[in-house]
Amino acid sequence: MNPRPLVVVLDDLEDAARRLADWSAIERRADLRIHTAQLRDADLLDAVKDADALVLMRDRTPVDAALVAAMPRLKYLAFTGTRNAALDVAALRARGVPVCHTAWGPSKESTCELAWALILAAAKRLPQAVAAMGEGRWRDGGPLGQVLHGERLGLVGLGEIGARMARVARAFGMEVVAWSPRMTAERAAEHGAHAVSLDELVATSKVVSLHLVMTEATRHLFDAGRLARMRPDAVFVNTSRAGLVDEAALVDALRAGRPGAAALDVYSSEPLPVAHPLRGLPNALLSPHLGFVSQPVFERFYRDAAEGVQAWLDGAPLPRLMPGG
């Protein structure tokens, strides 16, 4: 008699999979193991080596050819969202493993809202004020908060999220400028922005916010030289991809006071190590990669993931199968 299939769900760090989707039909036919801690090395291998189906939370766990080879029983893989640069799709296809994904839900809106929460908190020095109140003080004695009205927002990238950022900035009365590798004046104007060079954007913007796709051409786009050209009162915001920034150079730049502050949601190593130097900087506002982490997004993620696993168990057409998968 064949053993029950093993379905493994990785990186449910929010402990949300069971709360947001119904896995009961799957558990009647398969063994389901949901991991709520991030696994690496031997722990990861032990968790997935017998998996028949694997569900990934976006790109939190890289799956390379070596890991694919270590899963001899794997017959189905799904990841949440629509892109996963940490997945060796070619290795999976060579094995004949279908690769599926989920829909996004309102992740673009969620990331835009988080970016503005970070911008406003940094500009108004909200964390310092809240901390002072918690300690029984009324003022923290630090610099005064800033006003964004009349200031310039520099958007590095003007896709779906960047366009949303521009609309909010205009509501605040900000001037919006934008740059991307293929930016045109016409495209910028469609979103109420002006196309400028990256050098001008960096040197003149009160807030610089990154919204680019990560490619080899954009890796470390913000290096020591570019960061040093920012205004000393500027807020540097990254809710996009950590690789767009030379993280070590950013630490040095913040210590030197140019830019004046950074508000970050993405990091080269996640979760961010406890001893990472960013954690000790008074002018660094850090959130734990919350851009896409919201209830409606995760409801879509896990409901679609459960639907895909159920279709695979039923031998039915697989929803959201990647082309060529």
N, C-alpha and C positions, 0 to 999 in steps of 0.2 A: 504493500500500500504506500502510495506516494505521501511524503510529509506535507503538512500544510505549508503553503507559500509564506515566506517571511517578507513583510513590508516594513522598511525602515524609513523613518522620517528624521532628518538631521536638523540641528540648529534651531529648534523651537525655543529660543532664548526667552521669549515672552510667555512661555507656557500657555499658548493660546490655541493650539491645534485642536484639542478636544473640546474647548469651549465654543469655538467658532464654526465647527463642521461636525457632521454626523458620520462617524466611522463605524457605526454598529453593524451595518450590512457587510462591511469589509471584515470586521472581526469575527463574524460568523463563519467566514471561509478562509481566513488567513491569520497568522500571528502578526500583530502590529506592535512595533516598538518605536516610541517617540522619545527622542533624546532632547532634553532641555538644557544641556550644557554643551559648549563647543568642544568637540573632540579633535585630537590631533595624534599623529604618529601611531603608536601601538594601540591606543584606545580607539582611534578611528578605525583602524584595520579590524580590530576585534568586533566592532559594532556592525560593520558592513560586509564582512567576508562571506557570510551565508545569505546575503540579501537576494531575494528574487525581484524585488521592486524597491527603488530608492527614490525618495522625495527630498529635494534640496530647497532650502530657503535662499533664494537668489544665489549669490556667489560667495556666501559665507564660508563654505568649505570647497576648496579647489578639488576638482576631480580630474586627474591627469591619466595618461596611458598606464602608468604603473598601478594606480589604484583600480582602474578598470580591470586590469589583468588579475588583480587580487580578489575580484568578485566573480568567480567562475559560474555562479548560478544566476547572475543578473540577467533579467529578461525585459526590464522596463525601467525607464528613468524619467522623472519629471522635475522641473524646477519652477519656482514661482517667478512671476514677471515674464518678460519677453526676450531679455538678453542675458547671457551669462558668459562673460569673457574668461571665467576660470574653469570652464568645462571643455574637455577634449572630445568634441563631438565626433571627430574623425575616428578616434579609437573606439567609440561606442558603435558607430556605424559599421566599422570593420568587423565587429563582433555580432552585428545584426540586432543590436539593442535599439529599440525605438526611443526617441527623445521627444518629450512633450513639454509644454509650458502652460502657464495659466494666463488669464487676463490680468490687467493691472489694477483695475479699480481706480479710485481717484488719487493715485499716487502723485501725479503732477501737482494737483492742488495741495496735497499734504506737504510736499517738499517746499512749494512756494510759501505756504503759511509758516513752516518751520524756519525758512530763511529769514522771513520778515520778523518772526519772533526773536531770532538771534540778533538781527540788525537793531531792532528797537531796544532790546535788553542791553546791548553793548553801548549804544549811543546814549541811553538814559542811565547807564551804570546801575541797572536794576538789581543785579545779583549783590552788589556791595550794599545797596540800600536795604534790601531784604535781610541780609546778614546782620546789618547794624540793628535793625528792629528786633531781630531774634535775640540779640545780645543786650537788649534793653536800652540801646542808644537811639537818638533821633537823627543824627547826621553822622556820616563816616569820616568827615574831614578831608575827603578826596576832591578831585576836580569836579566841576559842575557838569551836569548833563548837557548834551548837544541837541540842536534843533535841525531836523532834516529838511524842512521847507526851504526852498531856494538853493539847496545844495545839489551836487551832481552825483547821480548813480551811474557807475560804469558796469555794464553787463558784458561779461566775457562769455559769449554764447547767447543766442536769441531764438532758441527753439521753443518748444511748448512751455517749458518752465520759465525760460527767460522772458517770453512774451507776457506771461502772467506777472512776473516781477515788474515789468515795465508799466503795466496797467496800475498796479498798486502804487508805484513810485509817483506816477502822475497825480494820483489822488492825494498824495502827500504834498504835492506842489514841487516835486523835484524835477530837475532836468535829467533826461536819460540819454546816455551815449552807449554805443555798443560796438563790439568788435568780435569777429570770428574769422577763421581762415578763408571763408567764402562770403563774407558780409558784403552787401551792396548798399548803396544809399537808398535805393528803392525798398529793399527789404526792411531796413531799419525804419524808414518812414512809415511803413505799414503799421508799425507798433508804436508810433509816436516817439521814436528815438532818432538820434543822429549817428551816422557811421563815422567813426574816427579811427586813427591808428591806435595800435595797442599801446605804444609809448605815450601818446597823449592821454588815453584813458587812464593809464596807471598814474601818471603824474598829476592829473587834475581832479580825480574823483574823490569825493568824501567817502563813498562806499564803493568798494570793488567786490562784485559777487560773481562767482564762477558757475557756469552752467553749460559746460562743454562735455562732449563724449571723449572718453579717454582713448587716445591712439598713440602710436610711437611718435608722431609729429607733435603731439601736445604734451607728452611726458615732460614733467619738470618745466613747463612753460613759465611758471613763476619760480625763478632761481634767485640767487643772492643779488645779482645785478638788478633784476626787475623789481624785486621787493624794495631795494634801497632807493628806488626812484619814486616811491609812494609818498604821499603827504604824511607829515608827522602826526596829523590828527585823523588820518584815514582809518576806516574799519575794513579789514580784509575778511571776506566771507567765503567759505567753501562748504557747500552742501552737495557737491557733485561727485568728484572722484579725487581721492587722496593723491594719486599719481600725477595730477596736474601741478603739484607743488613739491618743491624740494623741502621736505619737512625739517631737516636739520638747518637749512638756511633760514626757514621761517622762524625757528626758535631763536637763532642769532639775531634776526631782524627785529623781532619783538623785544629782545633784551636791549637792542640799540635804540628802540623807540621809533622805528620807521618800517612798517606802519605803526600807528599808535595803539591799535588793538586788532585782535583776530577773533572771529566767531566761527567755530569749526564744528562740523558734524561727521566728518570722514577722516580716517587716519590710515597710515601705511600698515599698521598692525592693529587688528581689531579682535577682541576688545583691547583698548589702549592699555599698555602695561602700566602697572601701578607706579613704577619708578620713572615713567617717561617724563622728560623735561618740560613738555607742554603743561603738565599738571601743576607745576609749581610757579607758573608765570601769572602775575596779577593782571596782566592785560590780555590774557587768553580766556575766552568764554567757550567752554567745551560742552557739547551734548553728545550722548552715546549713539550716534548714527540713528537718529529718529526721523529722518526725512520722510521715509515711506512707511514708518511704523505708526499705523493708526488703525482703529477698529474696522472701518469700511474696507480698507485695503486688505487687511489680513483676513477678513471674512471672505473676500473674493479669492484670495490666494488659497486658503485651505479648503473652501468648498469646491473650487475647481480641481485642486489636487486630489481630493477624495473622489470626485467624479471620474477623474482620469484613471485612478487605481481600480475603481469599480469596473470601468469599461474594459480595462486590461484583464481583470479576473473573469469577466463575462465573455471574453473573446469578441467583443463588439468593436466597431470602428473607434479609434482613439481620438479624443477631442484635442484640438490644438497641436497636432503632430507637426514637428518641424519639417520644412521642405527637405526631401531626401531621406527623412527619418522613417 
